[in-house]
Amino acid sequence: MGSIEIAEYTKRDLKELLADESFWMQPKLPITKRRVVSHVANPRADDNDTVLITAFNQDQLVAYLGILPDLLTNGLEAPMKFGWLTTWWVDKKSKHRLAATTVLFAAMKKYSNRVAASSPSGDALRVYDATKRFQECTRFDRSYFIVALPPSFHGLSPLSTWVAGAKNRMIFSRKLQRRGLEIRTVDSFSGAEESFINRWAVEDPLARDASYWHWVLKFPWISADAEDEATQKRYAFSVFVKDFRQISMLVTRHGANIAFLVLTLREGRLSLKYAYYDPGDVADVASALQVAIADINPWLFVCADATLNKALKRNFPFYLARRSKAAVAYAAKVLPLSVGLRPQFGIGDAIFT
């Protein structure tokens, strides 16, 4: 591997990277400007935290690995710094493709083997297993609720989506009124809303407090901008999506907060990524979520919250509900990673996509 040049970028380095014109002129890029800005704003990252490692051969990019710094608080005296492994790519046509493992071990060394990956690809899982340093730390049993016909049905899909949305709004809006429930989208949090989120964050091993959600919602990694669409071919991961939104919602009952929900809408596919609520309120939260789904009107709803899924399946008139193959999260064996009793699908970089 003597002909391979490894370059590591810290959060501090990224602050200067936006002005480096030569970096952005490369035909293949390992990070987007949008992600650079998001990494720099990450409240959980220090300036000396490594967030990107690249491997070059004679000025040709052959491999790279992104890292998202995070903190683990579960039962610890002080928060433990670790890194989520994010975009991991190698040029499979290159004779130097073993550089992929080089950047992986470089990342593990930088974080003292405290690294994890959420919903890794099959190729990545095979490498993690081969190292014998990783293990599954949780799995997400995602349920796929098909609300309307998929986009592949072309002209029939918009019609079925409209009918499903109208039907569900008519059925469930009355239920909200009877129970004194209200669900609303929020872009920023008041003092009372921050207090509610922070109270639940205490019980979350990853401590997703209000400051974390401020960052996530303000600095997404994917956009619907035409400029990003034009640059998509220079990346091996999604940069542009025609229809993409991150949605945060608060559910109230008689004016009091009972739930905080974070969802992602991506080309008609709505996913619940994170939810804070008391299990005793699940029926009301599910009722409010049913109305929210009807208002957003996706063709597909995806959720890995087993408690909510059970409540939704009782009376939501989906066309079809089926359970998908479980997704997993992997962590290095030295990292005591826990994602709580109710695994949340929006961990690692999954919350941004």
PLY file of the C-alpha trace (Angstrom):
ply
format ascii 1.0
element vertex 353
property float x
property float y
property float z
element edge 352
property int vertex1
property int vertex2
end_header
0.00 0.00 0.00
3.06 2.25 -0.28
1.61 4.09 -3.27
-1.54 5.01 -1.36
-1.74 8.41 0.30
-4.09 8.68 3.28
-5.55 12.06 4.19
-7.53 12.71 7.37
-9.82 15.70 7.89
-10.93 16.98 11.27
-13.81 19.30 12.01
-11.25 22.11 12.11
-9.96 21.13 8.65
-13.49 21.18 7.22
-13.85 24.81 8.22
-11.11 25.59 5.67
-12.17 23.03 3.07
-15.01 25.08 1.60
-12.47 27.63 0.33
-10.15 24.97 -1.18
-11.06 25.20 -4.89
-8.72 22.36 -5.91
-10.54 19.93 -3.61
-13.93 20.66 -5.19
-12.55 20.29 -8.73
-12.01 16.53 -8.32
-14.10 14.34 -10.67
-15.11 12.13 -7.72
-15.82 13.76 -4.36
-15.89 12.13 -0.89
-18.09 14.74 0.82
-20.57 17.44 -0.14
-20.45 21.10 0.82
-23.76 20.57 2.58
-22.25 17.84 4.77
-19.19 19.97 5.47
-21.42 22.74 6.84
-23.39 20.20 8.89
-20.25 18.62 10.38
-18.90 22.03 11.34
-22.19 22.82 13.14
-22.31 19.45 14.97
-22.60 20.35 18.70
-21.21 16.94 19.66
-18.00 17.24 17.64
-14.78 18.90 18.80
-12.43 20.66 16.40
-9.91 17.82 16.54
-12.42 15.04 15.84
-11.75 13.22 12.56
-14.80 13.28 10.27
-13.41 12.15 6.89
-10.59 9.85 5.75
-9.59 9.54 2.09
-7.19 7.31 0.16
-5.53 8.50 -3.08
-3.33 6.83 -5.65
-1.54 9.25 -7.96
-4.18 11.95 -7.40
-6.99 9.45 -8.03
-9.49 8.92 -5.23
-9.73 5.19 -4.53
-11.50 5.05 -1.14
-13.05 7.19 1.56
-14.93 6.88 4.84
-17.05 9.48 6.61
-17.38 9.60 10.40
-20.08 11.32 12.44
-18.92 12.12 16.01
-21.48 11.41 18.72
-21.77 10.91 22.49
-22.94 7.93 24.55
-24.26 8.65 28.06
-25.77 5.32 29.10
-24.75 4.63 32.71
-21.48 6.53 32.30
-19.97 9.11 34.63
-19.15 11.32 31.66
-20.32 11.18 28.02
-18.21 8.85 25.87
-17.15 10.10 22.45
-17.56 7.66 19.58
-18.02 7.82 15.82
-20.73 6.60 13.47
-19.25 5.23 10.25
-21.17 6.84 7.40
-20.40 6.91 3.67
-17.82 4.21 2.95
-16.74 3.84 -0.67
-14.01 2.15 -2.68
-13.26 2.08 -6.39
-13.81 -1.62 -7.05
-12.00 -1.35 -10.38
-8.81 -0.13 -8.72
-5.98 -2.53 -7.89
-5.72 -0.56 -4.64
-9.25 -1.39 -3.47
-7.85 -2.80 -0.21
-7.51 0.85 0.72
-11.10 0.51 1.93
-9.90 -1.50 4.91
-7.04 0.94 5.45
-9.42 3.87 5.95
-11.63 1.70 8.19
-8.77 0.81 10.53
-7.58 4.42 10.46
-11.02 5.49 11.69
-11.03 2.83 14.40
-7.61 3.97 15.59
-8.69 7.62 15.73
-11.69 6.74 17.88
-9.94 4.10 20.03
-12.14 1.41 18.43
-15.27 3.23 19.60
-17.13 3.18 16.29
-20.57 2.05 15.16
-22.65 1.80 12.00
-26.40 2.08 11.50
-28.04 -0.06 8.78
-24.73 -0.94 7.06
-24.71 -2.49 3.60
-24.19 -6.19 3.07
-20.63 -5.56 1.85
-19.87 -3.52 4.96
-21.30 -6.19 7.26
-19.04 -8.82 5.70
-15.99 -6.67 6.39
-17.08 -5.94 9.98
-17.62 -9.64 10.62
-14.24 -10.50 9.06
-12.42 -8.16 11.46
-13.98 -9.99 14.45
-14.06 -6.62 16.21
-17.74 -5.79 15.67
-21.05 -7.16 16.88
-24.71 -6.40 16.41
-25.90 -4.00 19.10
-29.55 -3.70 18.06
-31.95 -4.39 15.22
-34.92 -2.50 13.86
-38.00 -4.44 12.79
-39.43 -1.99 10.31
-43.08 -2.30 9.30
-44.00 -1.02 5.85
-47.52 0.41 5.66
-48.61 0.80 2.04
-51.14 3.63 2.04
-51.63 3.95 -1.73
-50.34 2.61 -5.02
-46.58 3.08 -5.50
-45.18 5.60 -8.04
-44.55 2.78 -10.53
-48.30 2.80 -11.24
-47.86 6.27 -12.80
-51.29 7.83 -13.44
-53.11 5.63 -10.93
-50.66 6.36 -8.11
-51.55 10.09 -7.60
-55.25 9.25 -7.73
-54.98 6.45 -5.15
-52.81 8.63 -2.91
-55.38 11.45 -3.03
-58.25 9.09 -2.24
-56.35 7.47 0.66
-55.43 10.86 2.12
-58.99 12.21 1.88
-60.43 9.05 3.40
-57.97 8.95 6.30
-58.37 12.64 7.11
-62.15 12.27 7.25
-61.95 9.21 9.50
-59.32 10.35 11.98
-59.69 14.12 12.31
-62.85 13.63 14.39
-60.93 11.41 16.79
-58.42 14.18 17.53
-61.19 16.60 18.40
-62.89 14.13 20.74
-59.66 13.46 22.63
-58.45 17.06 22.78
-55.43 16.16 20.65
-53.46 18.42 18.35
-50.41 17.71 16.21
-48.35 20.48 14.69
-45.15 20.82 12.74
-42.39 22.82 14.46
-39.22 24.36 13.03
-37.97 25.73 16.35
-38.72 25.02 20.00
-40.10 27.20 22.77
-38.87 26.87 26.34
-41.67 24.45 27.26
-41.00 22.34 24.16
-37.26 22.22 24.86
-37.98 21.14 28.44
-40.23 18.32 27.21
-37.63 17.04 24.74
-34.78 17.36 27.22
-36.73 15.45 29.87
-37.07 12.49 27.54
-33.47 12.82 26.37
-32.33 11.99 29.91
-33.71 8.47 29.39
-32.15 8.17 25.92
-28.65 6.58 26.00
-27.74 8.85 23.06
-29.23 11.90 24.80
-30.95 13.42 21.76
-31.81 16.72 23.43
-33.24 19.93 21.94
-29.81 21.20 20.86
-29.25 18.00 18.89
-32.56 18.36 17.06
-31.91 22.04 16.36
-28.76 20.92 14.52
-30.29 17.96 12.66
-33.27 19.92 11.37
-31.23 22.94 10.32
-28.44 21.07 8.51
-29.82 18.15 6.42
-27.45 16.14 4.23
-29.79 15.78 1.25
-31.50 18.52 -0.73
-33.97 19.09 -3.54
-31.93 21.95 -5.04
-31.17 21.89 -8.77
-27.54 22.72 -8.02
-27.18 19.50 -6.01
-28.91 17.53 -8.75
-26.29 18.74 -11.21
-23.46 17.47 -9.00
-25.00 14.08 -8.10
-22.92 12.20 -10.70
-19.74 13.15 -8.82
-20.85 11.28 -5.70
-21.34 7.61 -4.83
-24.09 8.43 -2.32
-27.35 10.38 -2.45
-26.90 14.14 -2.68
-30.11 15.12 -4.43
-33.66 13.84 -3.98
-36.46 15.49 -5.94
-38.84 15.47 -2.96
-37.13 15.54 0.44
-38.23 16.99 3.78
-37.33 16.53 7.43
-40.41 17.01 9.61
-40.54 17.47 13.38
-43.88 17.36 15.16
-45.25 17.89 18.65
-48.40 16.16 19.87
-50.41 17.90 22.59
-53.41 16.81 24.62
-55.52 19.61 26.06
-52.52 21.89 25.50
-49.92 19.70 27.22
-47.06 18.09 25.24
-47.27 14.29 25.12
-45.01 13.37 22.18
-42.19 14.61 19.96
-41.80 12.94 16.55
-39.15 13.26 13.84
-40.02 12.03 10.35
-38.40 12.09 6.92
-40.34 12.36 3.66
-38.40 11.12 0.66
-40.14 10.86 -2.72
-43.46 9.90 -1.19
-41.93 7.57 1.39
-42.53 8.77 4.97
-40.34 7.29 7.75
-40.62 7.77 11.49
-37.02 8.16 12.64
-37.38 9.14 16.30
-40.19 9.40 18.86
-40.40 10.52 22.48
-43.62 9.60 24.30
-44.92 7.75 27.36
-46.05 4.20 26.41
-49.24 4.92 28.36
-50.09 7.56 25.75
-49.48 5.31 22.74
-53.16 5.23 21.68
-53.35 9.03 21.55
-49.95 9.35 19.87
-50.97 6.78 17.25
-54.24 8.65 16.61
-52.36 11.92 16.10
-49.80 10.20 13.89
-52.59 8.78 11.72
-53.83 12.30 11.02
-50.28 13.53 10.36
-49.75 10.73 7.84
-53.03 11.59 6.14
-52.06 15.29 5.93
-48.59 14.55 4.52
-50.22 11.98 2.25
-47.34 9.60 1.37
-47.82 6.42 -0.58
-45.75 4.51 1.99
-45.18 4.85 5.75
-42.23 3.10 7.44
-41.86 2.72 11.19
-39.63 0.59 13.43
-41.40 1.52 16.69
-43.09 -1.76 17.60
-45.39 -0.17 20.19
-46.68 2.44 17.76
-46.94 -0.09 14.93
-49.18 -2.32 17.02
-51.50 0.61 17.76
-51.51 1.78 14.14
-52.40 -1.64 12.77
-55.55 -1.88 14.90
-57.62 0.59 12.93
-55.68 2.45 10.26
-57.15 1.48 6.85
-53.87 0.90 5.03
-54.10 -1.04 1.81
-51.48 -3.43 3.10
-49.10 -3.81 6.02
-46.08 -6.06 5.92
-42.91 -6.52 7.96
-39.63 -5.98 6.17
-36.31 -7.66 6.72
-34.86 -6.32 9.94
-32.16 -3.65 9.75
-29.28 -3.79 12.23
-26.82 -1.53 13.96
-23.26 -2.75 14.48
-20.72 -1.50 16.99
-17.12 -2.33 17.84
-17.05 -4.76 20.76
-15.26 -2.28 23.03
-18.11 0.22 22.63
-20.96 -0.42 25.12
-23.48 1.05 22.71
-27.12 0.93 23.74
-29.98 2.57 21.90
-32.52 2.06 24.68
-35.45 -0.24 25.27
-37.31 1.17 22.25
-34.79 1.20 19.37
-35.02 4.36 17.29
-34.30 4.00 13.58
-32.90 7.54 13.26
-29.43 6.96 14.64
-26.11 7.64 12.98
-26.42 9.23 9.55
-29.86 7.60 9.03
-31.45 10.64 10.68
-30.23 12.83 7.80
-31.44 10.64 4.94
0 1
1 2
2 3
3 4
4 5
5 6
6 7
7 8
8 9
9 10
10 11
11 12
12 13
13 14
14 15
15 16
16 17
17 18
18 19
19 20
20 21
21 22
22 23
23 24
24 25
25 26
26 27
27 28
28 29
29 30
30 31
31 32
32 33
33 34
34 35
35 36
36 37
37 38
38 39
39 40
40 41
41 42
42 43
43 44
44 45
45 46
46 47
47 48
48 49
49 50
50 51
51 52
52 53
53 54
54 55
55 56
56 57
57 58
58 59
59 60
60 61
61 62
62 63
63 64
64 65
65 66
66 67
67 68
68 69
69 70
70 71
71 72
72 73
73 74
74 75
75 76
76 77
77 78
78 79
79 80
80 81
81 82
82 83
83 84
84 85
85 86
86 87
87 88
88 89
89 90
90 91
91 92
92 93
93 94
94 95
95 96
96 97
97 98
98 99
99 100
100 101
101 102
102 103
103 104
104 105
105 106
106 107
107 108
108 109
109 110
110 111
111 112
112 113
113 114
114 115
115 116
116 117
117 118
118 119
119 120
120 121
121 122
122 123
123 124
124 125
125 126
126 127
127 128
128 129
129 130
130 131
131 132
132 133
133 134
134 135
135 136
136 137
137 138
138 139
139 140
140 141
141 142
142 143
143 144
144 145
145 146
146 147
147 148
148 149
149 150
150 151
151 152
152 153
153 154
154 155
155 156
156 157
157 158
158 159
159 160
160 161
161 162
162 163
163 164
164 165
165 166
166 167
167 168
168 169
169 170
170 171
171 172
172 173
173 174
174 175
175 176
176 177
177 178
178 179
179 180
180 181
181 182
182 183
183 184
184 185
185 186
186 187
187 188
188 189
189 190
190 191
191 192
192 193
193 194
194 195
195 196
196 197
197 198
198 199
199 200
200 201
201 202
202 203
203 204
204 205
205 206
206 207
207 208
208 209
209 210
210 211
211 212
212 213
213 214
214 215
215 216
216 217
217 218
218 219
219 220
220 221
221 222
222 223
223 224
224 225
225 226
226 227
227 228
228 229
229 230
230 231
231 232
232 233
233 234
234 235
235 236
236 237
237 238
238 239
239 240
240 241
241 242
242 243
243 244
244 245
245 246
246 247
247 248
248 249
249 250
250 251
251 252
252 253
253 254
254 255
255 256
256 257
257 258
258 259
259 260
260 261
261 262
262 263
263 264
264 265
265 266
266 267
267 268
268 269
269 270
270 271
271 272
272 273
273 274
274 275
275 276
276 277
277 278
278 279
279 280
280 281
281 282
282 283
283 284
284 285
285 286
286 287
287 288
288 289
289 290
290 291
291 292
292 293
293 294
294 295
295 296
296 297
297 298
298 299
299 300
300 301
301 302
302 303
303 304
304 305
305 306
306 307
307 308
308 309
309 310
310 311
311 312
312 313
313 314
314 315
315 316
316 317
317 318
318 319
319 320
320 321
321 322
322 323
323 324
324 325
325 326
326 327
327 328
328 329
329 330
330 331
331 332
332 333
333 334
334 335
335 336
336 337
337 338
338 339
339 340
340 341
341 342
342 343
343 344
344 345
345 346
346 347
347 348
348 349
349 350
350 351
351 352
